């Protein structure tokens, strides 16, 4: 093995090793993106649920606030009726007191919904930050995945080009053609040898007959003899 091929093999091994090392991060990144998208789906579902609870608490708060205001007005109207002598004072005080009790009960509901609104608002903000962070990370990982895939593609193309430039593939083809050429030459030489042997195997009589063409001469003599026998000559 010459120095060039040895160096090429070292480079080839390093290229394969580099590609192998890049393929694992690609798989890991793809799995990571799938996991993060799953987390994003769950986070969006959670965010939707918390937002729904926030909206419901805000609506409840408005309703209880309206009720509180209504009982407050009712208590005032009752006292005004008492002042106008339209209602006995004893009944007016009792009904106004009942209205104020109802007002305090609903004010407690208002206070409860205020706490719920604050709690759900904080949860919504936290989930929105998580969703935003997940989206940023998914986008970052997807870009990283594109880069890794491009690097693998370039590395593979470079490796194949280097192999062609080094002549590793073509050398094997050339070797095969050289072997075929040697085989053909051997067959041709063998055919020539058989031809020589065949020529050497001819007898001396064959060579004489070939030179004198005795077959034709004998036929002529036989023809003359036949004519004499028949009195034709």
Sine and cosine of phi, psi and omega as CSV:
sin_phi,cos_phi,sin_psi,cos_psi,sin_omega,cos_omega
0.00,0.00,0.83,-0.56,-0.02,-1.00
-0.97,0.24,0.13,-0.99,-0.08,-1.00
-0.90,0.43,-0.61,0.79,-0.05,-1.00
-0.89,0.46,-0.73,0.68,-0.01,-1.00
-0.90,0.43,-0.61,0.79,0.00,-1.00
-0.90,0.45,-0.68,0.73,0.04,-1.00
-0.90,0.44,-0.63,0.78,-0.01,-1.00
-0.90,0.43,-0.67,0.74,0.00,-1.00
-0.89,0.46,-0.62,0.79,0.05,-1.00
-0.89,0.45,-0.71,0.70,0.02,-1.00
-0.90,0.44,-0.63,0.78,0.02,-1.00
-0.89,0.45,-0.70,0.72,0.01,-1.00
-0.89,0.47,-0.66,0.75,0.00,-1.00
-0.92,0.40,-0.61,0.79,0.02,-1.00
-0.90,0.43,-0.70,0.71,0.02,-1.00
-0.88,0.47,-0.66,0.75,0.02,-1.00
-0.89,0.46,-0.66,0.75,0.01,-1.00
-0.90,0.44,-0.66,0.75,0.00,-1.00
-0.91,0.41,-0.69,0.72,0.02,-1.00
-0.85,0.52,-0.66,0.75,-0.02,-1.00
-0.92,0.39,-0.49,0.87,-0.01,-1.00
-0.99,0.17,-0.50,0.86,-0.05,-1.00
-0.92,0.39,-0.59,0.81,0.03,-1.00
-0.89,0.46,-0.75,0.66,0.07,-1.00
-0.86,0.52,-0.53,0.85,0.03,-1.00
-0.90,0.44,-0.74,0.67,0.02,-1.00
-0.89,0.46,-0.66,0.75,0.00,-1.00
-0.91,0.42,-0.64,0.77,0.00,-1.00
-0.92,0.39,-0.67,0.74,0.03,-1.00
-0.87,0.49,-0.69,0.73,0.01,-1.00
-0.92,0.40,-0.65,0.76,0.02,-1.00
-0.88,0.48,-0.65,0.76,0.02,-1.00
-0.91,0.42,-0.67,0.74,0.03,-1.00
-0.88,0.48,-0.67,0.74,0.01,-1.00
-0.90,0.44,-0.69,0.73,-0.03,-1.00
-0.92,0.38,-0.57,0.82,0.05,-1.00
-0.92,0.39,-0.58,0.82,0.09,-1.00
-0.90,0.43,-0.69,0.73,0.05,-1.00
-0.89,0.46,-0.62,0.79,-0.01,-1.00
-0.90,0.44,-0.66,0.75,0.03,-1.00
-0.87,0.48,-0.70,0.71,0.01,-1.00
-0.91,0.42,-0.65,0.76,0.00,-1.00
-0.90,0.43,-0.63,0.78,0.02,-1.00
-0.92,0.40,-0.63,0.77,0.05,-1.00
-0.89,0.45,-0.70,0.71,0.03,-1.00
-0.89,0.46,-0.66,0.75,0.01,-1.00
-0.88,0.47,-0.67,0.74,0.01,-1.00
-0.89,0.46,-0.66,0.75,-0.01,-1.00
-0.91,0.41,-0.69,0.72,-0.01,-1.00
-0.92,0.39,-0.62,0.78,0.04,-1.00
-0.90,0.45,-0.61,0.79,0.03,-1.00
-0.89,0.45,-0.67,0.74,0.03,-1.00
-0.92,0.40,-0.60,0.80,0.03,-1.00
-0.89,0.45,-0.71,0.71,0.00,-1.00
-0.89,0.45,-0.67,0.75,0.00,-1.00
-0.90,0.44,-0.66,0.75,0.01,-1.00
-0.91,0.42,-0.64,0.77,0.03,-1.00
-0.89,0.45,-0.65,0.76,0.03,-1.00
-0.92,0.40,-0.68,0.74,0.03,-1.00
-0.87,0.49,-0.67,0.75,-0.02,-1.00
-0.87,0.50,-0.71,0.71,0.00,-1.00
-0.89,0.46,-0.66,0.75,-0.02,-1.00
-0.91,0.42,-0.71,0.70,0.00,-1.00
-0.92,0.40,-0.59,0.80,0.05,-1.00
-0.89,0.46,-0.63,0.78,0.03,-1.00
-0.91,0.41,-0.63,0.77,0.01,-1.00
-0.91,0.41,-0.68,0.73,0.04,-1.00
-0.85,0.53,-0.72,0.69,0.01,-1.00
-0.89,0.45,-0.61,0.79,-0.01,-1.00
-0.90,0.43,-0.72,0.70,0.01,-1.00
-0.92,0.40,-0.57,0.82,0.06,-1.00
-0.88,0.48,-0.71,0.71,0.01,-1.00
-0.91,0.42,-0.65,0.76,0.02,-1.00
-0.88,0.48,-0.70,0.71,0.02,-1.00
-0.87,0.49,-0.65,0.76,0.01,-1.00
-0.91,0.41,-0.67,0.74,0.00,-1.00
-0.90,0.43,-0.62,0.78,0.01,-1.00
-0.90,0.45,-0.70,0.71,0.01,-1.00
-0.91,0.42,-0.56,0.83,0.04,-1.00
-0.92,0.40,-0.60,0.80,0.04,-1.00
-0.91,0.42,-0.63,0.77,0.05,-1.00
-0.89,0.45,-0.67,0.74,-0.01,-1.00
-0.90,0.44,-0.52,0.85,0.00,-1.00
-1.00,0.00,0.11,0.99,-0.02,-1.00
0.89,0.46,0.45,0.89,0.05,-1.00
-1.00,-0.02,-0.17,0.99,-0.04,-1.00
-0.54,-0.84,0.67,-0.74,0.05,-1.00
-0.85,0.52,0.58,-0.81,-0.06,-1.00
-0.87,0.49,-0.65,0.76,-0.04,-1.00
-0.89,0.45,-0.71,0.71,0.03,-1.00
-0.93,0.38,-0.61,0.79,-0.01,-1.00
-0.90,0.44,-0.70,0.72,0.02,-1.00
-0.89,0.45,-0.66,0.75,-0.01,-1.00
-0.90,0.44,-0.73,0.68,-0.02,-1.00
-0.93,0.36,-0.62,0.78,0.03,-1.00
-0.90,0.44,-0.64,0.77,0.03,-1.00
-0.90,0.45,-0.66,0.75,0.03,-1.00
-0.89,0.46,-0.63,0.78,0.02,-1.00
-0.90,0.43,-0.64,0.77,0.01,-1.00
-0.94,0.35,-0.54,0.84,0.08,-1.00
-0.90,0.44,-0.71,0.71,0.05,-1.00
-0.88,0.47,-0.62,0.79,0.03,-1.00
-0.88,0.48,-0.70,0.71,-0.02,-1.00
-0.91,0.40,-0.61,0.79,0.03,-1.00
-0.87,0.48,-0.70,0.72,0.00,-1.00
-0.97,0.26,-0.45,0.89,0.09,-1.00
-0.91,0.41,-0.57,0.82,0.06,-1.00
-0.90,0.45,-0.62,0.79,0.06,-1.00
-0.91,0.40,-0.61,0.80,0.05,-1.00
-0.88,0.47,-0.71,0.70,0.00,-1.00
-0.88,0.47,-0.63,0.77,0.01,-1.00
-0.91,0.42,-0.70,0.72,-0.01,-1.00
-0.93,0.38,-0.50,0.87,0.06,-1.00
-0.88,0.47,-0.68,0.73,0.02,-1.00
-0.91,0.41,-0.65,0.76,0.02,-1.00
-0.90,0.44,-0.68,0.73,0.01,-1.00
-0.87,0.49,-0.67,0.74,0.00,-1.00
-0.91,0.42,-0.69,0.73,-0.02,-1.00
-0.91,0.42,-0.72,0.70,-0.02,-1.00
-0.94,0.34,-0.49,0.87,0.06,-1.00
-0.91,0.41,-0.67,0.75,0.03,-1.00
-0.90,0.43,-0.69,0.72,0.01,-1.00
-0.89,0.46,-0.64,0.76,0.01,-1.00
-0.89,0.45,-0.68,0.73,0.01,-1.00
-0.89,0.45,-0.67,0.74,0.00,-1.00
-0.90,0.43,-0.70,0.71,0.01,-1.00
-0.91,0.42,-0.61,0.79,0.03,-1.00
-0.90,0.44,-0.60,0.80,0.07,-1.00
-0.91,0.41,-0.67,0.75,0.01,-1.00
-0.89,0.46,-0.69,0.72,0.00,-1.00
-0.89,0.46,-0.69,0.73,0.01,-1.00
-0.89,0.46,-0.68,0.74,0.00,-1.00
-0.90,0.43,-0.67,0.74,0.02,-1.00
-0.89,0.46,-0.67,0.74,0.01,-1.00
-0.89,0.45,-0.66,0.75,0.02,-1.00
-0.89,0.45,-0.71,0.70,-0.02,-1.00
-0.91,0.41,-0.63,0.78,0.03,-1.00
-0.89,0.46,-0.70,0.72,0.03,-1.00
-0.88,0.47,-0.66,0.75,0.01,-1.00
-0.89,0.45,-0.70,0.71,-0.02,-1.00
-0.93,0.36,-0.60,0.80,0.03,-1.00
-0.90,0.43,-0.64,0.77,0.07,-1.00
-0.91,0.41,-0.65,0.76,0.03,-1.00
-0.89,0.46,-0.64,0.77,0.01,-1.00
-0.90,0.44,-0.67,0.74,0.03,-1.00
-0.87,0.50,-0.67,0.74,0.00,-1.00
-0.90,0.44,-0.70,0.71,-0.01,-1.00
-0.89,0.45,-0.69,0.73,0.00,-1.00
-0.90,0.44,-0.64,0.77,0.03,-1.00
-0.90,0.43,-0.63,0.78,0.01,-1.00
-0.91,0.41,-0.64,0.77,0.03,-1.00
-0.90,0.43,-0.67,0.74,-0.01,-1.00
-0.89,0.46,-0.69,0.73,0.02,-1.00
-0.91,0.41,-0.66,0.75,-0.01,-1.00
-0.90,0.45,-0.67,0.74,0.02,-1.00
-0.90,0.43,-0.69,0.72,0.00,-1.00
-0.89,0.45,-0.65,0.76,0.01,-1.00
-0.91,0.42,-0.66,0.75,0.00,-1.00
-0.89,0.46,-0.73,0.68,0.00,-1.00
-0.89,0.45,-0.64,0.77,0.01,-1.00
-0.91,0.42,-0.67,0.74,0.01,-1.00
-0.90,0.44,-0.60,0.80,0.03,-1.00
-0.90,0.45,-0.67,0.74,0.01,-1.00
-0.92,0.39,-0.67,0.74,0.00,-1.00
-0.90,0.44,-0.59,0.81,-0.02,-1.00
-0.97,0.25,-0.22,0.98,0.06,-1.00
0.97,0.26,0.31,0.95,-0.02,-1.00
-0.91,0.42,-0.71,0.70,-0.02,-1.00
-0.94,0.33,-0.70,0.72,-0.05,-1.00
-0.93,0.37,-0.54,0.84,-0.01,-1.00
-0.88,0.48,-0.62,0.78,0.02,-1.00
-0.91,0.42,-0.59,0.81,0.05,-1.00
-0.92,0.39,-0.67,0.74,0.01,-1.00
-0.89,0.46,-0.67,0.74,0.02,-1.00
-0.87,0.49,-0.64,0.77,0.00,-1.00
-0.91,0.42,-0.68,0.74,0.02,-1.00
-0.91,0.42,-0.63,0.78,0.02,-1.00
-0.89,0.46,-0.66,0.75,0.02,-1.00
-0.91,0.42,-0.64,0.76,0.04,-1.00
-0.90,0.44,-0.65,0.76,0.01,-1.00
-0.88,0.47,-0.71,0.70,0.03,-1.00
-0.87,0.48,-0.64,0.77,-0.01,-1.00
-0.90,0.44,-0.70,0.72,0.01,-1.00
-0.89,0.46,-0.69,0.73,0.01,-1.00
-0.89,0.46,-0.64,0.77,0.04,-1.00
-0.89,0.46,-0.68,0.73,0.00,-1.00
-0.90,0.44,-0.67,0.74,0.03,-1.00
-0.89,0.46,-0.67,0.74,0.02,-1.00
-0.90,0.43,-0.64,0.77,0.00,-1.00
-0.91,0.42,-0.64,0.77,0.03,-1.00
-0.89,0.45,-0.65,0.76,0.03,-1.00
-0.90,0.44,-0.64,0.77,0.00,-1.00
-0.90,0.43,-0.68,0.73,0.05,-1.00
-0.89,0.46,-0.59,0.81,0.03,-1.00
-0.90,0.44,-0.69,0.72,0.02,-1.00
-0.89,0.46,-0.69,0.73,0.00,-1.00
-0.88,0.47,-0.65,0.76,-0.01,-1.00
-0.89,0.45,-0.64,0.77,0.02,-1.00
-0.92,0.39,-0.63,0.77,0.00,-1.00
-0.93,0.38,-0.41,0.91,-0.05,-1.00
-0.97,0.23,-0.11,0.99,0.00,-1.00
-0.96,0.29,0.65,-0.76,-0.03,-1.00
-0.98,0.22,0.26,-0.97,0.04,-1.00
-0.90,0.43,-0.63,0.78,0.01,-1.00
-0.87,0.49,-0.62,0.78,0.03,-1.00
-0.88,0.47,-0.64,0.77,-0.01,-1.00
-0.93,0.38,-0.65,0.76,0.00,-1.00
-0.91,0.42,-0.72,0.70,0.01,-1.00
-0.87,0.50,-0.59,0.81,-0.01,-1.00
-0.91,0.41,-0.66,0.75,-0.03,-1.00
-0.95,0.32,-0.71,0.70,-0.10,-0.99
-1.00,0.01,-0.23,0.97,-0.06,-1.00
0.79,0.61,0.78,0.63,-0.10,-0.99
-0.89,0.46,-0.43,0.90,0.00,-1.00
-0.88,0.48,-0.72,0.70,0.01,-1.00
-0.92,0.39,-0.62,0.78,0.01,-1.00
-0.90,0.43,-0.69,0.72,0.01,-1.00
-0.88,0.47,-0.63,0.77,0.00,-1.00
-0.90,0.43,-0.62,0.78,0.03,-1.00
-0.91,0.42,-0.68,0.73,0.00,-1.00
-0.89,0.45,-0.68,0.73,0.01,-1.00
-0.89,0.46,-0.59,0.81,0.00,-1.00
-0.92,0.39,-0.66,0.75,0.02,-1.00
-0.91,0.41,-0.65,0.76,0.01,-1.00
-0.90,0.43,-0.63,0.78,0.00,-1.00
-0.92,0.40,-0.64,0.77,0.02,-1.00
-0.90,0.43,-0.66,0.75,0.00,-1.00
-0.91,0.42,-0.64,0.77,0.00,-1.00
-0.89,0.45,-0.55,0.84,-0.03,-1.00
-1.00,-0.02,0.02,1.00,0.00,-1.00
0.95,0.32,0.43,0.90,-0.01,-1.00
-1.00,-0.06,-0.11,0.99,0.03,-1.00
-0.64,-0.77,0.00,0.00,0.00,0.00
